[in-house]
Amino acid sequence: MTNKISRKKFVTDTVKATFGTAISLSLPSIVPSSVFGKNAPSNRINVASIGCGRISVIHDMTSIARYSGARIIAVCDLDKNRADAGVQAVKNNYKRAEKENGGLTGDWEIKVYYDYRELLLNKDIDAVHISLPDHQHALVGVHAVRAGKDVYLQKPASLTVEEGRILCDEVKKSGRILQMGSQQKSIDPWPQFKKACELVRNGRIGQLKTVEVGLPGDPGGGNATQMVVPATLNYDAWLGPTPDVYYTEDRVHALDASFKGIVSRPGWLRCEQFGAGMITGWGAHHIDTAHWAMGMEHSGPIEVWGTGKFPTDDPGYKGLWDVHGIFRTEAMYANGVHMIVSNELPNGVKFIGTDGWIWVTRGSYRVTDSDPIADKDGVKPIDASNPKILQSVIGNSEIHLYHSAQQHANWLDCVKSRKEPVAPAEVGHRSCTTCLLHHIAMKLKRKIYWDPQKEAFTNNDKEATAMLSKPRRKGYDFNG
């Protein structure tokens, strides 16, 4: 039996805690790293927050505040109201972290920027976390590593396959540490994903044959009425490399940067100009998990096909949002594994082999096209065709996947050690590329053939090849 709750209610408790109200917040517990000795200021990693929206405030800022070897010393947002509110969010996060587990107090100056390029000139900043709309991920990520900053980048890696490759090449060239926000790779708060992947990799369900990935879709809608650009928003810079289109609130984010504005799901998530929708939104998580179990972290499918329904398929549609709704896409990999991705499947990943199956998801809720659904009966975070599969112990001589206690902590540990993080740029790019190939198949409604080594279509498919990149506006290119 399920109870439907609004998306706003689902996020409310977390946001209230961030803004200092007396509500308990359940967040990953990050153990301060011992490699920083007594955490002298000279040993701390100075971090800046680029983007002060809901994910930044309720997830990134809060997690970093619990890591005593780092501190956030600057914030930036193209919306002045959000940037200014971000300062208070950082301070409250540190006050709570100090009270809960002896973290750092927020008693230092937090500098505010309204242009990330100015922030990147600050040599006191060692690292940045980037929590922006999808169309800005690769661009700002590239500029950050070129400026000598280590980066935590929210998924998906890029808006296009071409941008993702540019990002990976620049990270490799710069020698910087880049961690993708693929937090299903880390133990806290979801240890079940690593466990499921290790069991599959070690043959506990026999030979892997099929992977089923359940993702939600998005509804159409949105107010398409043209509005005056708010004086506090640098809208041209917000559009960045994408085409110049008129402003309307449902295309961007809520104007109010206080409590209401932070919890509202921004409209850009449902506009193809800025992202592909749920196929890259949730898909970047679940397909990343699937690749981990399949041993395909640096590869991808060789064939993809399927269909998707888009609001704009209706000739009478007058709404603003145009990303995919219901869909079903499929893919084949060179090792013979068949992947099925659909909104008709339960949210999570199911691995089906010759000797059984393993199912894994985040746990006690699932996502629909509009609201989270709380399941009173509980959803098993991990399940199998035979309980003995889950009781199996991975031996010393078997495959043990990268162990990361918590995603942000792993990033900061690697910033200090210079070791590769659990979710590096190349792996995030490959997961994102696979999502984008499924999206291309949806749009073309036919089979496409892909060479994951060359990152190109194998049959001179000019129509599909044209969808691997998008023009970028002058002044918002990688060299702009």
QUIURBEL-V412646 format. One record per backbone hydrogen bond with DSSP energy under -0.5 kcal/mol. CO is the residue of the C=O (numbers start at 1). NH is the residue of the N-H. E is the energy in kcal/mol with one decimal. If there is no record, write none. Layout:
# QUIURBEL-V412646
CO_NH_E / CO_NH_E
This chain:
# QUIURBEL-V412646
1_376_-1.0 / 1_377_-0.7 / 3_374_-1.5 / 6_10_-2.1 / 7_11_-1.6 / 8_12_-1.8 / 9_13_-0.7 / 11_15_-2.1 / 12_16_-3.0 / 13_17_-1.7 / 14_18_-1.8 / 15_19_-1.9 / 16_21_-2.4 / 17_20_-1.6 / 21_23_-1.9 / 24_26_-0.5 / 25_27_-0.9 / 28_30_-0.8 / 29_31_-0.7 / 33_36_-1.0 / 34_37_-1.6 / 36_39_-2.6 / 36_40_-0.6 / 40_43_-2.3 / 40_44_-0.7 / 41_44_-0.9 / 44_46_-0.6 / 45_47_-0.6 / 45_71_-2.3 / 46_126_-2.2 / 46_127_-2.0 / 47_73_-2.7 / 47_74_-0.9 / 48_50_-0.7 / 48_129_-2.3 / 49_51_-0.8 / 49_76_-2.0 / 50_131_-2.7 / 53_57_-2.4 / 54_58_-2.8 / 55_59_-1.6 / 55_60_-1.8 / 56_61_-3.3 / 59_63_-2.2 / 60_64_-2.4 / 61_65_-1.9 / 62_66_-0.7 / 63_66_-0.8 / 64_67_-1.8 / 66_68_-0.7 / 67_70_-1.6 / 69_45_-2.3 / 71_47_-3.1 / 71_73_-0.6 / 73_111_-2.6 / 74_49_-2.6 / 75_113_-2.5 / 76_51_-3.2 / 78_80_-0.7 / 78_234_-1.9 / 79_83_-2.4 / 80_84_-2.5 / 81_85_-2.1 / 82_86_-1.9 / 83_87_-1.0 / 84_87_-0.5 / 84_88_-0.9 / 85_89_-1.9 / 86_90_-2.4 / 87_91_-2.2 / 88_92_-2.6 / 89_93_-2.2 / 90_94_-2.1 / 91_95_-2.2 / 92_96_-2.2 / 93_97_-2.5 / 94_98_-2.5 / 95_99_-1.7 / 96_100_-2.6 / 97_101_-2.6 / 97_103_-1.6 / 98_102_-1.2 / 105_107_-1.0 / 109_111_-0.6 / 111_75_-2.4 / 113_77_-1.5 / 115_118_-1.0 / 115_119_-1.5 / 116_120_-2.2 / 118_121_-1.0 / 119_122_-1.9 / 121_123_-0.8 / 122_125_-1.4 / 124_126_-0.6 / 126_150_-1.9 / 127_48_-1.9 / 128_152_-2.3 / 129_50_-2.7 / 129_131_-0.6 / 130_154_-2.3 / 131_53_-0.5 / 133_136_-2.3 / 133_137_-0.5 / 134_137_-1.1 / 134_138_-0.5 / 136_140_-2.4 / 137_141_-2.3 / 138_142_-2.7 / 139_143_-2.1 / 140_144_-2.2 / 141_145_-2.2 / 142_146_-2.2 / 143_147_-1.3 / 144_149_-2.4 / 145_148_-1.4 / 150_128_-2.7 / 151_153_-0.6 / 151_179_-2.6 / 152_130_-3.2 / 152_154_-0.5 / 153_181_-2.2 / 160_164_-1.7 / 161_165_-2.0 / 162_166_-2.1 / 163_167_-2.4 / 164_168_-2.3 / 165_169_-2.4 / 166_170_-2.2 / 167_171_-2.3 / 168_172_-2.4 / 169_173_-2.3 / 170_174_-2.3 / 171_175_-1.7 / 171_176_-0.8 / 176_178_-0.6 / 177_151_-2.9 / 179_153_-2.8 / 180_182_-1.6 / 181_183_-1.2 / 182_185_-2.1 / 183_186_-1.3 / 186_190_-0.6 / 187_189_-0.6 / 190_193_-1.1 / 191_195_-1.7 / 192_196_-2.6 / 193_197_-2.4 / 194_198_-2.5 / 195_199_-2.2 / 196_200_-2.2 / 197_201_-2.7 / 198_202_-1.6 / 199_204_-2.5 / 200_203_-1.8 / 203_206_-1.7 / 205_355_-2.6 / 207_354_-1.3 / 209_338_-2.6 / 210_352_-3.0 / 211_213_-0.5 / 211_340_-2.9 / 212_214_-0.5 / 212_350_-2.7 / 213_215_-0.6 / 213_342_-2.1 / 214_348_-1.1 / 221_320_-1.7 / 221_321_-3.1 / 222_224_-0.7 / 222_320_-0.5 / 230_233_-1.5 / 232_80_-3.1 / 233_235_-1.6 / 234_238_-1.9 / 235_239_-2.5 / 236_240_-1.3 / 239_242_-2.1 / 241_473_-1.7 / 243_245_-0.7 / 247_227_-3.0 / 248_251_-2.2 / 248_252_-0.6 / 249_252_-1.3 / 252_268_-1.6 / 258_262_-1.8 / 259_263_-1.5 / 260_264_-1.2 / 264_266_-0.6 / 266_269_-1.1 / 267_270_-2.3 / 268_271_-1.7 / 270_272_-0.5 / 270_322_-1.8 / 270_323_-1.2 / 271_274_-1.9 / 271_275_-0.9 / 274_135_-0.7 / 276_324_-0.6 / 277_280_-1.2 / 277_281_-2.3 / 278_282_-1.2 / 278_283_-2.0 / 280_284_-1.1 / 282_285_-1.1 / 282_286_-2.1 / 283_287_-2.7 / 283_288_-0.6 / 285_289_-2.0 / 286_290_-2.5 / 287_291_-2.6 / 288_292_-1.8 / 289_293_-2.0 / 290_294_-2.0 / 291_295_-1.3 / 291_296_-2.5 / 296_299_-1.9 / 302_450_-2.4 / 303_332_-2.2 / 304_448_-2.9 / 305_330_-3.6 / 307_328_-2.5 / 308_310_-0.5 / 309_325_-3.4 / 310_313_-2.2 / 311_314_-1.6 / 313_315_-0.7 / 314_317_-2.1 / 323_311_-0.7 / 324_218_-1.6 / 326_309_-2.9 / 327_343_-1.4 / 327_344_-0.5 / 328_307_-2.2 / 329_341_-3.1 / 330_305_-2.6 / 331_339_-2.8 / 332_302_-3.1 / 332_303_-1.5 / 333_336_-2.3 / 337_333_-2.0 / 337_339_-0.5 / 338_211_-2.6 / 339_331_-2.3 / 340_213_-3.3 / 341_329_-2.8 / 342_215_-1.5 / 342_345_-0.9 / 348_214_-2.7 / 349_360_-2.5 / 350_212_-2.7 / 350_352_-0.5 / 351_353_-0.5 / 351_358_-2.2 / 352_209_-2.8 / 352_210_-2.2 / 353_356_-0.9 / 356_353_-3.2 / 357_385_-2.1 / 358_351_-3.3 / 359_383_-2.4 / 360_349_-2.8 / 364_375_-1.6 / 366_373_-2.5 / 369_219_-0.7 / 371_368_-1.6 / 372_5_-1.1 / 372_374_-0.5 / 373_366_-1.5 / 374_3_-2.0 / 374_376_-0.7 / 375_378_-1.3 / 378_380_-0.5 / 381_361_-2.5 / 383_359_-3.0 / 386_389_-2.2 / 386_390_-0.6 / 387_390_-0.6 / 387_391_-0.9 / 388_392_-0.6 / 389_392_-0.9 / 393_395_-0.6 / 395_398_-1.4 / 399_401_-0.5 / 402_404_-0.7 / 404_187_-3.1 / 405_188_-2.5 / 406_410_-2.8 / 407_411_-1.9 / 408_412_-2.4 / 409_413_-2.7 / 410_414_-2.3 / 411_415_-2.1 / 412_416_-1.6 / 413_417_-2.6 / 414_418_-2.9 / 421_424_-0.6 / 423_180_-3.2 / 424_428_-2.2 / 425_429_-2.7 / 426_430_-2.0 / 427_431_-2.0 / 428_432_-2.4 / 429_433_-3.0 / 430_434_-1.9 / 431_435_-2.0 / 432_436_-2.6 / 433_437_-2.3 / 434_438_-2.0 / 435_439_-1.9 / 436_440_-2.5 / 437_441_-2.3 / 438_442_-2.0 / 439_443_-2.3 / 440_444_-2.7 / 441_445_-2.4 / 441_446_-0.7 / 442_308_-0.6 / 448_304_-2.2 / 449_458_-1.5 / 450_452_-0.7 / 451_455_-1.9 / 451_456_-1.3 / 456_451_-2.7 / 457_460_-0.5 / 460_462_-1.4 / 461_465_-2.5 / 462_466_-1.9 / 464_467_-1.5 / 465_468_-1.9 / 466_469_-0.6 / 468_162_-2.5 / 473_476_-2.1 / 477_480_-1.5
